[in-house]
Amino acid sequence: MKDVILEAKQVTIGYTARGLPTRVVASDLNLHLHTGEVICLLGPNGVGKSTLLRTLVGMQAPLAGHVLLGGADLFTLPPRERARRLSVVLTERVELGQLSVYALVTLGRHPHTDWMGRLSAHDEQVARWALEAVGATNLAQRQVHQLSDGERQRVMVARALAQEPLLMVLDEPTAFLDLPRRVEMMHLLRRLARETKRALLLSTHDLDLALRTADVLWLLAPGGTIFSGAPEDLVLTGAFEATFATTGIGFDRHHGSFRVHPPAQRRVALVGDGLVGAWTARALERVGCQLATDDESPSLRVVVGGDPHAPRWEVAFNGGPPQQAASLHALAALVCEHV
């Protein structure tokens, strides 16, 4: 059975300010995070994700309830002990001057060193292990300001890993990264959670990668409701629609993604299947067409022809002679002329 690393017991989060009424963001939250588990925190802008994250890492006290880290109340732990149990990687870029990658990673050993900050042989060994774990050994002698965004993020993860915490918390770990590096980073974090038996909590806007990577999602919806469960369970229960309800945008449960739904201006009969047929349907929906059912006879008909490597399309309006399109861009333009 996996150990509970982080536990929120009937926690209420929000703000208090002198002379102003207390603002409650969410109340009575009961959350758990276990060893080797990756949890992604998702939600619309402004619902309180940052407030929840700050509360769970000890930067902001809860209005009510308790946050336990490794079985101890987070807010009664001495700073040094808290740093031994918890490491944080924030989105904000910190200017590090001429600091080398290796020197930055060794800063993660600070909670374990003596009062003079001297590194023991064990500290050096852990720093080297952290660099190796994230695949950044070759960067050790580089200066941090010389790194690409992807390299820098790997090094920041290594620094957090060098603390040997029970829990690693990362705020938008894929920010500033291109798509391949985002995928790489999320798979790296998942592997680290499994191999080191640490718990990872990530706040992210990257829905697709969260669905594919996380063991558990925490969906914070407007009004303070939080949905917790495996990504697939939350898709099936409709939690995504409840969390991200927006006019003109719908969550496609079959594809696990959001789609913009412009008002359908006409119905279309589509003849075609396979990969080309699927992307033809996407193009038609994008320009305001809705696919007709088999028993309908709409005025617009699109037939996919050619072969999968060189497809062509025939478009017929109101039973007239078919017109040819050599690309989906041309098809969309042709349809828009008649909508």
C-alpha positions in Angstrom: 0.0 0.0 0.0 1.3 3.4 -0.9 2.1 5.9 1.9 0.2 9.2 2.1 2.7 12.0 1.6 0.5 15.0 1.5 -3.0 15.3 3.1 -5.4 18.2 3.2 -8.0 17.7 5.9 -11.1 19.9 5.7 -9.0 22.8 4.4 -10.5 26.1 3.5 -8.4 28.4 1.3 -8.7 32.1 0.7 -7.6 35.5 1.8 -7.9 37.8 4.8 -7.0 41.5 4.7 -7.3 44.1 7.4 -10.5 46.0 7.2 -12.0 43.7 4.5 -14.2 40.7 4.8 -12.5 37.3 4.4 -12.6 35.9 0.9 -13.1 32.2 0.7 -11.9 30.6 -2.5 -12.8 26.9 -1.7 -13.8 25.2 1.5 -13.8 21.7 3.1 -11.2 20.3 0.8 -10.0 16.8 1.5 -7.1 15.7 -0.7 -4.4 13.0 -0.6 -1.2 12.5 -2.5 0.7 9.2 -2.3 4.3 8.0 -2.9 5.2 7.5 -6.6 2.1 9.4 -7.7 1.8 12.3 -10.2 -1.1 14.6 -9.6 -1.9 17.5 -12.0 -3.9 20.5 -10.7 -6.1 22.0 -13.5 -8.8 24.7 -13.7 -9.8 27.9 -15.4 -8.0 31.1 -14.8 -9.0 32.9 -11.6 -10.6 29.9 -9.8 -7.9 29.7 -7.1 -5.3 27.2 -8.3 -2.4 29.4 -7.2 -4.1 30.0 -3.8 -4.5 26.2 -3.3 -0.9 25.6 -4.4 0.5 28.3 -2.1 -1.5 26.8 0.8 -0.3 23.2 0.1 3.4 24.3 0.0 3.2 26.4 3.2 3.4 29.9 1.6 0.0 30.8 2.7 -1.9 29.5 5.8 -5.3 27.9 5.3 -8.3 29.7 6.7 -9.4 26.4 8.3 -8.3 22.8 8.4 -4.8 21.2 8.4 -2.2 20.3 5.8 -0.1 17.3 6.7 3.2 16.6 5.0 4.7 13.2 5.9 2.2 13.0 8.8 3.2 16.3 10.4 1.4 19.6 10.3 3.1 21.6 7.5 2.7 24.9 9.3 4.4 23.7 12.6 7.4 22.2 10.9 10.6 24.3 11.3 11.8 25.8 7.9 14.8 23.4 7.7 12.7 20.3 8.2 10.1 21.6 5.8 12.8 22.0 3.2 13.9 18.4 3.7 10.4 17.2 3.0 9.3 19.6 0.3 10.9 21.1 -2.8 9.3 23.7 -5.1 10.0 24.7 -8.7 8.2 27.9 -9.7 7.4 29.4 -13.1 9.2 32.7 -12.5 12.7 32.8 -13.9 15.3 33.7 -11.3 18.5 35.5 -12.4 21.4 33.4 -11.3 24.3 35.4 -12.7 27.4 33.4 -13.4 26.3 30.4 -11.4 27.2 27.0 -12.9 24.7 24.2 -13.3 26.5 22.1 -10.8 26.6 24.9 -8.2 22.9 25.5 -8.7 22.1 21.8 -8.2 24.2 21.7 -5.0 22.0 24.5 -3.6 19.4 21.8 -3.2 21.5 20.2 -0.5 21.3 23.3 1.7 18.7 21.8 4.1 21.1 18.9 4.7 24.4 20.7 5.2 26.0 22.1 8.4 25.6 25.7 9.5 28.5 26.8 7.2 26.9 25.2 4.2 29.8 22.8 3.5 29.1 19.9 1.1 30.0 16.5 2.3 31.0 13.6 0.0 27.4 12.4 0.2 26.1 15.8 -0.8 28.3 15.8 -3.8 27.2 12.3 -4.7 23.5 13.2 -4.4 24.0 16.3 -6.7 25.7 14.2 -9.3 22.9 11.6 -9.0 20.2 14.3 -9.5 21.9 15.6 -12.7 22.1 12.1 -14.0 18.5 11.4 -13.1 17.3 14.2 -15.3 19.8 13.5 -18.1 21.8 16.7 -17.5 25.2 15.4 -16.5 26.7 16.9 -19.7 25.5 20.4 -18.6 27.2 20.4 -15.2 30.0 22.8 -16.0 27.8 25.2 -18.1 26.6 28.5 -16.8 22.9 28.6 -16.1 22.4 31.7 -18.2 23.8 29.8 -21.3 21.1 27.1 -21.2 18.0 26.8 -23.4 14.6 26.8 -21.7 14.4 23.0 -21.9 17.8 22.6 -20.4 17.2 25.1 -17.7 14.0 23.4 -16.7 15.7 20.1 -16.4 18.4 21.7 -14.2 15.8 23.3 -11.9 14.1 19.8 -11.5 17.6 18.4 -10.6 18.0 21.1 -8.0 14.7 20.2 -6.5 15.5 16.5 -6.7 18.8 17.0 -4.9 16.8 18.1 -1.8 15.7 14.5 -1.6 12.2 15.6 -0.6 9.1 13.5 0.0 7.1 15.8 -2.3 8.1 17.9 -5.3 5.7 20.7 -6.3 6.1 22.2 -9.8 4.2 25.3 -11.0 3.7 25.2 -14.8 6.8 22.9 -15.5 6.2 23.0 -19.2 5.9 26.8 -19.5 8.2 28.3 -22.1 8.9 24.9 -23.7 8.0 23.9 -27.3 5.8 20.8 -27.8 8.5 18.1 -28.0 10.2 19.5 -24.9 6.8 19.6 -23.1 6.2 16.0 -23.8 9.8 15.1 -22.8 9.5 17.0 -19.5 6.2 15.4 -18.5 7.5 11.9 -19.2 10.7 12.7 -17.2 8.6 13.8 -14.2 6.5 10.7 -14.4 9.6 8.5 -14.6 11.2 10.3 -11.6 8.0 9.7 -9.5 8.1 6.0 -10.3 11.8 5.4 -9.8 12.4 7.6 -6.7 9.0 6.9 -5.1 8.5 10.6 -4.6 5.1 12.3 -4.9 4.8 15.0 -7.5 2.2 17.7 -7.7 2.1 19.8 -10.9 0.0 22.9 -11.6 -0.5 23.1 -15.4 -2.7 24.4 -18.2 -1.5 21.6 -20.5 -4.7 19.5 -20.6 -3.6 17.0 -23.2 -0.3 16.1 -21.4 -2.0 16.0 -18.0 -4.6 13.5 -19.4 -1.8 11.3 -20.7 0.6 11.6 -17.8 -1.1 12.1 -14.5 -2.2 9.3 -12.1 -4.8 11.7 -10.6 -6.2 15.0 -11.7 -7.5 17.7 -9.3 -10.0 19.8 -11.2 -10.7 23.1 -9.4 -14.0 24.4 -10.8 -15.5 27.9 -10.4 -17.2 28.1 -7.0 -14.6 26.1 -5.2 -15.7 22.6 -6.1 -12.8 20.2 -6.7 -13.1 17.0 -8.7 -10.4 14.4 -7.9 -9.8 11.1 -9.7 -8.1 9.3 -12.5 -8.1 11.3 -15.8 -10.3 8.7 -17.5 -12.8 8.7 -14.7 -13.2 12.5 -14.7 -13.7 12.4 -18.5 -16.5 9.8 -18.2 -18.3 11.6 -15.3 -18.4 14.9 -17.1 -16.2 16.7 -14.7 -14.3 18.5 -17.5 -17.5 20.0 -18.9 -18.5 21.1 -15.4 -15.1 22.7 -14.7 -14.5 24.4 -18.1 -18.1 25.3 -19.2 -17.8 28.0 -21.8 -20.2 29.2 -24.5 -19.1 28.0 -27.9 -16.5 25.5 -26.6 -17.2 21.9 -25.7 -15.1 19.0 -24.3 -14.9 16.1 -26.7 -15.0 13.0 -24.5 -13.9 10.7 -27.3 -10.8 12.6 -28.1 -10.0 14.1 -24.7 -9.7 17.6 -25.9 -11.6 20.9 -26.2 -13.2 22.0 -29.5 -14.5 25.3 -30.6 -18.1 24.9 -31.9 -19.1 27.8 -34.1 -22.9 27.8 -34.8 -23.6 25.2 -37.5 -24.7 27.1 -40.7 -25.5 24.1 -42.8 -25.5 20.3 -42.8 -23.1 18.3 -45.0 -23.0 14.7 -46.3 -19.5 13.4 -46.1 -18.4 10.3 -48.0 -15.0 9.2 -46.8 -13.3 7.4 -44.0 -9.9 6.7 -42.5 -7.4 9.4 -41.5 -8.3 11.7 -44.5 -12.0 11.4 -43.7 -11.5 12.2 -40.0 -9.5 15.4 -40.8 -12.0 16.4 -43.5 -14.7 16.2 -40.9 -12.6 18.4 -38.6 -12.1 21.0 -41.4 -15.9 21.1 -42.2 -16.8 21.5 -38.6 -14.3 24.3 -38.2 -16.0 26.3 -41.0 -19.5 25.9 -39.5 -20.8 22.7 -41.0 -22.5 19.8 -39.2 -22.2 16.3 -40.5 -25.6 14.9 -41.6 -26.9 11.4 -40.6 -27.2 8.6 -43.1 -31.0 9.2 -43.5 -30.6 12.8 -44.5 -30.1 14.4 -48.0 -28.5 17.8 -47.4 -27.8 20.2 -50.2 -24.0 20.0 -49.6 -22.1 16.8 -50.3 -18.4 16.2 -50.0 -16.7 13.0 -51.4 -13.1 12.1 -50.5 -11.2 10.6 -53.4 -7.7 10.0 -54.6 -5.4 8.0 -52.3 -4.4 8.6 -48.7 -1.0 10.1 -49.8 -2.6 12.4 -52.5 -6.3 12.9 -51.6 -8.7 15.0 -53.6 -12.2 16.2 -52.8 -15.3 16.6 -54.8 -17.8 19.2 -53.5 -21.4 19.4 -54.9 -23.9 22.1 -54.0 -27.7 21.6 -54.4 -27.2 18.6 -56.7 -25.1 20.6 -59.1 -21.9 19.4 -60.9 -19.1 18.6 -58.5 -16.2 21.0 -58.0 -12.7 19.8 -57.3 -10.4 20.7 -54.3 -6.8 19.6 -54.0 -6.4 20.4 -50.3 -8.5 20.9 -47.2 -7.6 24.6 -47.3 -9.2 24.8 -50.8 -12.1 22.7 -49.6 -12.8 25.0 -46.7 -12.6 28.0 -48.9 -15.0 26.5 -51.4 -17.5 25.6 -48.7 -17.3 29.1 -47.2 -18.2 30.7 -50.5 -21.6 28.9 -50.4 -22.4 29.1 -46.7 
